[in-house]
Amino acid sequence: MPTVITYQELNRQISQAQKLCEQSPVFVTNRNELSYVLMSYQEYLKLSEQKQSIAEALAFPNTQTEIEDIEFERMKIEERNIDIRE
């Protein structure tokens, strides 16, 4: 299970976040949106040496999941009318 903390928690408890990222990446949210990933330098080096992207490696840590095996839910995107006149 990935560790998720808020940006405010990261600022208040940076040493705890550093310890957590020694075991696995720590996902940081800002205003309820995933914004950052904190990881050890060793983990970064391992990811940067692999042929898969960092995003793929973070999505599927320690597995050999094939992209074709993944089913995605269709997102519903609502249209919005934006008035740019002032």
Chimera marker file (.cmm) of the C-alpha trace (Angstrom):
<marker_set name="trace">
<marker id="1" x="0.000" y="0.000" z="0.000" r="1" g="1" b="0" radius="0.5"/>
<marker id="2" x="1.567" y="3.314" z="-1.024" r="1" g="1" b="0" radius="0.5"/>
<marker id="3" x="2.166" y="5.990" z="1.565" r="1" g="1" b="0" radius="0.5"/>
<marker id="4" x="0.309" y="9.225" z="0.853" r="1" g="1" b="0" radius="0.5"/>
<marker id="5" x="0.855" y="12.403" z="2.856" r="1" g="1" b="0" radius="0.5"/>
<marker id="6" x="-0.196" y="16.005" z="2.401" r="1" g="1" b="0" radius="0.5"/>
<marker id="7" x="2.216" y="18.773" z="1.504" r="1" g="1" b="0" radius="0.5"/>
<marker id="8" x="1.586" y="20.331" z="4.917" r="1" g="1" b="0" radius="0.5"/>
<marker id="9" x="2.484" y="17.037" z="6.660" r="1" g="1" b="0" radius="0.5"/>
<marker id="10" x="5.665" y="16.856" z="4.594" r="1" g="1" b="0" radius="0.5"/>
<marker id="11" x="6.674" y="20.335" z="5.750" r="1" g="1" b="0" radius="0.5"/>
<marker id="12" x="5.943" y="19.532" z="9.406" r="1" g="1" b="0" radius="0.5"/>
<marker id="13" x="7.470" y="16.042" z="9.470" r="1" g="1" b="0" radius="0.5"/>
<marker id="14" x="10.191" y="15.940" z="6.840" r="1" g="1" b="0" radius="0.5"/>
<marker id="15" x="12.396" y="13.538" z="8.811" r="1" g="1" b="0" radius="0.5"/>
<marker id="16" x="9.535" y="11.038" z="9.148" r="1" g="1" b="0" radius="0.5"/>
<marker id="17" x="8.822" y="11.325" z="5.399" r="1" g="1" b="0" radius="0.5"/>
<marker id="18" x="12.499" y="10.690" z="4.670" r="1" g="1" b="0" radius="0.5"/>
<marker id="19" x="12.390" y="7.519" z="6.775" r="1" g="1" b="0" radius="0.5"/>
<marker id="20" x="9.216" y="6.357" z="5.016" r="1" g="1" b="0" radius="0.5"/>
<marker id="21" x="10.737" y="6.823" z="1.573" r="1" g="1" b="0" radius="0.5"/>
<marker id="22" x="13.588" y="4.496" z="2.525" r="1" g="1" b="0" radius="0.5"/>
<marker id="23" x="11.077" y="1.618" z="2.252" r="1" g="1" b="0" radius="0.5"/>
<marker id="24" x="8.892" y="2.799" z="-0.642" r="1" g="1" b="0" radius="0.5"/>
<marker id="25" x="8.009" y="5.976" z="-2.527" r="1" g="1" b="0" radius="0.5"/>
<marker id="26" x="5.919" y="8.522" z="-0.632" r="1" g="1" b="0" radius="0.5"/>
<marker id="27" x="3.197" y="10.265" z="-2.620" r="1" g="1" b="0" radius="0.5"/>
<marker id="28" x="2.571" y="13.890" z="-1.644" r="1" g="1" b="0" radius="0.5"/>
<marker id="29" x="-0.730" y="15.644" z="-2.244" r="1" g="1" b="0" radius="0.5"/>
<marker id="30" x="-1.285" y="19.365" z="-2.554" r="1" g="1" b="0" radius="0.5"/>
<marker id="31" x="-4.903" y="20.571" z="-2.339" r="1" g="1" b="0" radius="0.5"/>
<marker id="32" x="-6.152" y="16.967" z="-2.617" r="1" g="1" b="0" radius="0.5"/>
<marker id="33" x="-4.236" y="16.345" z="-5.865" r="1" g="1" b="0" radius="0.5"/>
<marker id="34" x="-1.237" y="14.033" z="-6.184" r="1" g="1" b="0" radius="0.5"/>
<marker id="35" x="1.631" y="16.429" z="-6.797" r="1" g="1" b="0" radius="0.5"/>
<marker id="36" x="4.970" y="14.870" z="-5.885" r="1" g="1" b="0" radius="0.5"/>
<marker id="37" x="6.715" y="11.580" z="-5.260" r="1" g="1" b="0" radius="0.5"/>
<marker id="38" x="9.436" y="11.433" z="-2.630" r="1" g="1" b="0" radius="0.5"/>
<marker id="39" x="11.840" y="8.508" z="-2.967" r="1" g="1" b="0" radius="0.5"/>
<marker id="40" x="15.331" y="7.551" z="-1.957" r="1" g="1" b="0" radius="0.5"/>
<marker id="41" x="18.150" y="8.329" z="-4.346" r="1" g="1" b="0" radius="0.5"/>
<marker id="42" x="18.919" y="4.609" z="-4.632" r="1" g="1" b="0" radius="0.5"/>
<marker id="43" x="15.331" y="3.920" z="-5.707" r="1" g="1" b="0" radius="0.5"/>
<marker id="44" x="15.575" y="6.730" z="-8.244" r="1" g="1" b="0" radius="0.5"/>
<marker id="45" x="18.772" y="5.242" z="-9.676" r="1" g="1" b="0" radius="0.5"/>
<marker id="46" x="17.115" y="1.829" z="-9.997" r="1" g="1" b="0" radius="0.5"/>
<marker id="47" x="14.126" y="3.364" z="-11.771" r="1" g="1" b="0" radius="0.5"/>
<marker id="48" x="16.205" y="5.508" z="-14.104" r="1" g="1" b="0" radius="0.5"/>
<marker id="49" x="18.268" y="2.479" z="-15.215" r="1" g="1" b="0" radius="0.5"/>
<marker id="50" x="15.193" y="0.447" z="-16.190" r="1" g="1" b="0" radius="0.5"/>
<marker id="51" x="13.742" y="0.476" z="-19.674" r="1" g="1" b="0" radius="0.5"/>
<marker id="52" x="10.247" y="1.240" z="-18.389" r="1" g="1" b="0" radius="0.5"/>
<marker id="53" x="9.223" y="4.731" z="-17.460" r="1" g="1" b="0" radius="0.5"/>
<marker id="54" x="9.304" y="5.938" z="-13.871" r="1" g="1" b="0" radius="0.5"/>
<marker id="55" x="5.506" y="6.303" z="-13.972" r="1" g="1" b="0" radius="0.5"/>
<marker id="56" x="5.123" y="2.633" z="-14.965" r="1" g="1" b="0" radius="0.5"/>
<marker id="57" x="7.520" y="1.509" z="-12.265" r="1" g="1" b="0" radius="0.5"/>
<marker id="58" x="5.711" y="3.518" z="-9.585" r="1" g="1" b="0" radius="0.5"/>
<marker id="59" x="2.345" y="2.238" z="-10.736" r="1" g="1" b="0" radius="0.5"/>
<marker id="60" x="3.468" y="-1.402" z="-10.573" r="1" g="1" b="0" radius="0.5"/>
<marker id="61" x="6.284" y="-1.749" z="-8.023" r="1" g="1" b="0" radius="0.5"/>
<marker id="62" x="8.055" y="-5.131" z="-7.996" r="1" g="1" b="0" radius="0.5"/>
<marker id="63" x="5.816" y="-6.712" z="-10.634" r="1" g="1" b="0" radius="0.5"/>
<marker id="64" x="6.075" y="-7.605" z="-14.273" r="1" g="1" b="0" radius="0.5"/>
<marker id="65" x="2.555" y="-6.466" z="-15.198" r="1" g="1" b="0" radius="0.5"/>
<marker id="66" x="2.005" y="-6.054" z="-18.896" r="1" g="1" b="0" radius="0.5"/>
<marker id="67" x="0.294" y="-2.872" z="-20.012" r="1" g="1" b="0" radius="0.5"/>
<marker id="68" x="-2.083" y="-4.918" z="-22.197" r="1" g="1" b="0" radius="0.5"/>
<marker id="69" x="-3.426" y="-6.653" z="-19.063" r="1" g="1" b="0" radius="0.5"/>
<marker id="70" x="-4.740" y="-3.429" z="-17.565" r="1" g="1" b="0" radius="0.5"/>
<marker id="71" x="-8.332" y="-2.336" z="-17.997" r="1" g="1" b="0" radius="0.5"/>
<marker id="72" x="-9.124" y="1.323" z="-17.483" r="1" g="1" b="0" radius="0.5"/>
<marker id="73" x="-12.464" y="2.800" z="-16.536" r="1" g="1" b="0" radius="0.5"/>
<marker id="74" x="-13.755" y="5.361" z="-18.979" r="1" g="1" b="0" radius="0.5"/>
<marker id="75" x="-13.694" y="8.817" z="-17.414" r="1" g="1" b="0" radius="0.5"/>
<marker id="76" x="-16.660" y="11.102" z="-17.799" r="1" g="1" b="0" radius="0.5"/>
<marker id="77" x="-15.489" y="14.588" z="-18.686" r="1" g="1" b="0" radius="0.5"/>
<marker id="78" x="-18.106" y="17.262" z="-18.441" r="1" g="1" b="0" radius="0.5"/>
<marker id="79" x="-18.023" y="20.259" z="-20.724" r="1" g="1" b="0" radius="0.5"/>
<marker id="80" x="-17.915" y="23.690" z="-19.163" r="1" g="1" b="0" radius="0.5"/>
<marker id="81" x="-18.666" y="26.994" z="-20.809" r="1" g="1" b="0" radius="0.5"/>
<marker id="82" x="-16.110" y="29.580" z="-19.843" r="1" g="1" b="0" radius="0.5"/>
<marker id="83" x="-16.686" y="33.265" z="-20.371" r="1" g="1" b="0" radius="0.5"/>
<marker id="84" x="-13.298" y="34.876" z="-20.959" r="1" g="1" b="0" radius="0.5"/>
<marker id="85" x="-14.699" y="38.367" z="-21.422" r="1" g="1" b="0" radius="0.5"/>
<marker id="86" x="-14.258" y="40.744" z="-18.517" r="1" g="1" b="0" radius="0.5"/>
<link id1="1" id2="2" r="1" g="1" b="0" radius="0.2"/>
<link id1="2" id2="3" r="1" g="1" b="0" radius="0.2"/>
<link id1="3" id2="4" r="1" g="1" b="0" radius="0.2"/>
<link id1="4" id2="5" r="1" g="1" b="0" radius="0.2"/>
<link id1="5" id2="6" r="1" g="1" b="0" radius="0.2"/>
<link id1="6" id2="7" r="1" g="1" b="0" radius="0.2"/>
<link id1="7" id2="8" r="1" g="1" b="0" radius="0.2"/>
<link id1="8" id2="9" r="1" g="1" b="0" radius="0.2"/>
<link id1="9" id2="10" r="1" g="1" b="0" radius="0.2"/>
<link id1="10" id2="11" r="1" g="1" b="0" radius="0.2"/>
<link id1="11" id2="12" r="1" g="1" b="0" radius="0.2"/>
<link id1="12" id2="13" r="1" g="1" b="0" radius="0.2"/>
<link id1="13" id2="14" r="1" g="1" b="0" radius="0.2"/>
<link id1="14" id2="15" r="1" g="1" b="0" radius="0.2"/>
<link id1="15" id2="16" r="1" g="1" b="0" radius="0.2"/>
<link id1="16" id2="17" r="1" g="1" b="0" radius="0.2"/>
<link id1="17" id2="18" r="1" g="1" b="0" radius="0.2"/>
<link id1="18" id2="19" r="1" g="1" b="0" radius="0.2"/>
<link id1="19" id2="20" r="1" g="1" b="0" radius="0.2"/>
<link id1="20" id2="21" r="1" g="1" b="0" radius="0.2"/>
<link id1="21" id2="22" r="1" g="1" b="0" radius="0.2"/>
<link id1="22" id2="23" r="1" g="1" b="0" radius="0.2"/>
<link id1="23" id2="24" r="1" g="1" b="0" radius="0.2"/>
<link id1="24" id2="25" r="1" g="1" b="0" radius="0.2"/>
<link id1="25" id2="26" r="1" g="1" b="0" radius="0.2"/>
<link id1="26" id2="27" r="1" g="1" b="0" radius="0.2"/>
<link id1="27" id2="28" r="1" g="1" b="0" radius="0.2"/>
<link id1="28" id2="29" r="1" g="1" b="0" radius="0.2"/>
<link id1="29" id2="30" r="1" g="1" b="0" radius="0.2"/>
<link id1="30" id2="31" r="1" g="1" b="0" radius="0.2"/>
<link id1="31" id2="32" r="1" g="1" b="0" radius="0.2"/>
<link id1="32" id2="33" r="1" g="1" b="0" radius="0.2"/>
<link id1="33" id2="34" r="1" g="1" b="0" radius="0.2"/>
<link id1="34" id2="35" r="1" g="1" b="0" radius="0.2"/>
<link id1="35" id2="36" r="1" g="1" b="0" radius="0.2"/>
<link id1="36" id2="37" r="1" g="1" b="0" radius="0.2"/>
<link id1="37" id2="38" r="1" g="1" b="0" radius="0.2"/>
<link id1="38" id2="39" r="1" g="1" b="0" radius="0.2"/>
<link id1="39" id2="40" r="1" g="1" b="0" radius="0.2"/>
<link id1="40" id2="41" r="1" g="1" b="0" radius="0.2"/>
<link id1="41" id2="42" r="1" g="1" b="0" radius="0.2"/>
<link id1="42" id2="43" r="1" g="1" b="0" radius="0.2"/>
<link id1="43" id2="44" r="1" g="1" b="0" radius="0.2"/>
<link id1="44" id2="45" r="1" g="1" b="0" radius="0.2"/>
<link id1="45" id2="46" r="1" g="1" b="0" radius="0.2"/>
<link id1="46" id2="47" r="1" g="1" b="0" radius="0.2"/>
<link id1="47" id2="48" r="1" g="1" b="0" radius="0.2"/>
<link id1="48" id2="49" r="1" g="1" b="0" radius="0.2"/>
<link id1="49" id2="50" r="1" g="1" b="0" radius="0.2"/>
<link id1="50" id2="51" r="1" g="1" b="0" radius="0.2"/>
<link id1="51" id2="52" r="1" g="1" b="0" radius="0.2"/>
<link id1="52" id2="53" r="1" g="1" b="0" radius="0.2"/>
<link id1="53" id2="54" r="1" g="1" b="0" radius="0.2"/>
<link id1="54" id2="55" r="1" g="1" b="0" radius="0.2"/>
<link id1="55" id2="56" r="1" g="1" b="0" radius="0.2"/>
<link id1="56" id2="57" r="1" g="1" b="0" radius="0.2"/>
<link id1="57" id2="58" r="1" g="1" b="0" radius="0.2"/>
<link id1="58" id2="59" r="1" g="1" b="0" radius="0.2"/>
<link id1="59" id2="60" r="1" g="1" b="0" radius="0.2"/>
<link id1="60" id2="61" r="1" g="1" b="0" radius="0.2"/>
<link id1="61" id2="62" r="1" g="1" b="0" radius="0.2"/>
<link id1="62" id2="63" r="1" g="1" b="0" radius="0.2"/>
<link id1="63" id2="64" r="1" g="1" b="0" radius="0.2"/>
<link id1="64" id2="65" r="1" g="1" b="0" radius="0.2"/>
<link id1="65" id2="66" r="1" g="1" b="0" radius="0.2"/>
<link id1="66" id2="67" r="1" g="1" b="0" radius="0.2"/>
<link id1="67" id2="68" r="1" g="1" b="0" radius="0.2"/>
<link id1="68" id2="69" r="1" g="1" b="0" radius="0.2"/>
<link id1="69" id2="70" r="1" g="1" b="0" radius="0.2"/>
<link id1="70" id2="71" r="1" g="1" b="0" radius="0.2"/>
<link id1="71" id2="72" r="1" g="1" b="0" radius="0.2"/>
<link id1="72" id2="73" r="1" g="1" b="0" radius="0.2"/>
<link id1="73" id2="74" r="1" g="1" b="0" radius="0.2"/>
<link id1="74" id2="75" r="1" g="1" b="0" radius="0.2"/>
<link id1="75" id2="76" r="1" g="1" b="0" radius="0.2"/>
<link id1="76" id2="77" r="1" g="1" b="0" radius="0.2"/>
<link id1="77" id2="78" r="1" g="1" b="0" radius="0.2"/>
<link id1="78" id2="79" r="1" g="1" b="0" radius="0.2"/>
<link id1="79" id2="80" r="1" g="1" b="0" radius="0.2"/>
<link id1="80" id2="81" r="1" g="1" b="0" radius="0.2"/>
<link id1="81" id2="82" r="1" g="1" b="0" radius="0.2"/>
<link id1="82" id2="83" r="1" g="1" b="0" radius="0.2"/>
<link id1="83" id2="84" r="1" g="1" b="0" radius="0.2"/>
<link id1="84" id2="85" r="1" g="1" b="0" radius="0.2"/>
<link id1="85" id2="86" r="1" g="1" b="0" radius="0.2"/>
</marker_set>
